[in-house]
C-alpha cells in the first residue's frame, strides 16, 4: 500500500478522505484497475468521494443475505464501469474495474 493513502492511527490503518480521493484519481487515470481498502474505509466515505467526482451509480445495491455481502456498479466520468463490493457485517471493501462475463 502507498503510504500517502493511509495513516497509522493507534497502530491501525485509517484511510483519509484525501487518500480515498487519490485512489479514485488513480483508477480514473488507469494507474490502477482495482484497490482493496480492507476494513479501513467505510462504504459511506467511498460513496461520498465517488459522488463528488461525478461518478454515477448504475444499479441498485445487491446483497446476498445474512452476512450482507454487497456489490454495486458505478460508472466513472470517463465511461468505465467499476464494481464496489464488500461486507457490512464482517468488513472489507474493494473497487475493481467491471468485466462483463459473456
C-alpha positions in Angstrom: 0.0 0.0 0.0 1.1 3.5 -0.7 1.9 5.5 2.4 0.1 8.6 1.1 -3.1 6.6 1.2 -3.1 5.5 4.8 -2.1 6.9 8.2 -1.3 5.0 11.3 -3.9 5.8 13.9 -3.2 4.0 17.2 -1.4 1.2 15.4 -4.3 0.6 13.0 -4.7 1.8 9.4 -7.1 4.6 8.7 -7.8 5.9 5.2 -8.1 9.6 4.9 -10.6 11.4 2.7 -7.7 12.6 0.6 -6.2 9.1 0.4 -9.5 7.7 -1.0 -9.6 10.6 -3.5 -6.1 9.7 -4.6 -7.1 6.0 -5.2 -10.1 7.1 -7.3 -8.0 9.5 -9.3 -5.6 6.7 -10.0 -8.5 4.5 -11.2 -9.7 7.3 -13.5 -6.2 7.7 -14.9 -5.7 4.0 -15.5 -2.9 3.7 -12.9 -5.0 1.1 -11.0 -7.6 -1.4 -12.1 -8.6 -2.3 -8.6 -7.9 -1.4 -5.0 -8.7 -3.3 -1.7 -9.4 -0.9 1.2 -9.8 -3.9 3.6 -11.6 -2.9 6.7 -10.1 0.5 6.8 -12.6 2.7 4.9 -16.4 2.8 5.1 -18.7 2.5 2.1 -20.2 5.8 3.0 -16.8 7.6 2.7 -16.2 5.8 -0.7 -19.7 6.7 -1.9 -19.2 10.4 -0.9 -15.9 10.5 -2.9 -17.4 8.9 -5.9 -20.4 11.2 -5.9 -18.1 14.3 -5.5 -16.1 13.1 -8.5 -19.3 12.8 -10.6 -19.4 9.0 -10.7 -22.9 7.6 -11.2 -24.4 4.5 -9.5 -25.5 2.3 -12.4 -27.8 -0.1 -10.5 -29.2 -0.7 -7.1 -27.0 -2.4 -4.5 -27.4 -6.2 -4.3 -26.8 -8.2 -1.1 -26.7 -11.9 -0.5 -28.4 -12.4 2.8 -27.4 -12.6 6.5 -23.8 -11.6 6.1 -24.8 -8.6 3.9 -22.1 -9.1 1.3 -22.9 -6.4 -1.2 -21.9 -5.3 -4.7 -22.9 -2.3 -6.8 -21.7 -1.0 -10.1 -20.5 2.6 -10.6 -19.7 4.5 -13.8 -16.8 6.9 -13.8 -16.9 10.2 -15.8 -14.7 8.5 -18.3 -17.4 6.0 -19.0 -15.7 3.0 -17.4 -17.6 0.8 -15.0 -16.4 -0.4 -11.7 -17.8 -2.8 -9.1 -17.7 -1.8 -5.5 -18.1 -4.8 -3.2 -17.7 -5.7 0.4 -19.4 -6.9 3.6 -21.3 -4.8 6.0 -21.2 -7.4 8.8 -17.6 -8.8 8.5 -16.0 -5.7 7.0 -14.0 -5.3 3.8 -14.4 -3.0 0.8 -12.9 -3.1 -2.6 -13.3 -1.5 -6.0 -12.3 -3.1 -9.3 -12.8 -2.5 -13.0 -16.0 -4.2 -14.1 -15.6 -7.0 -16.6 -18.7 -8.3 -18.1 -18.9 -12.1 -18.5 -20.4 -13.2 -21.8 
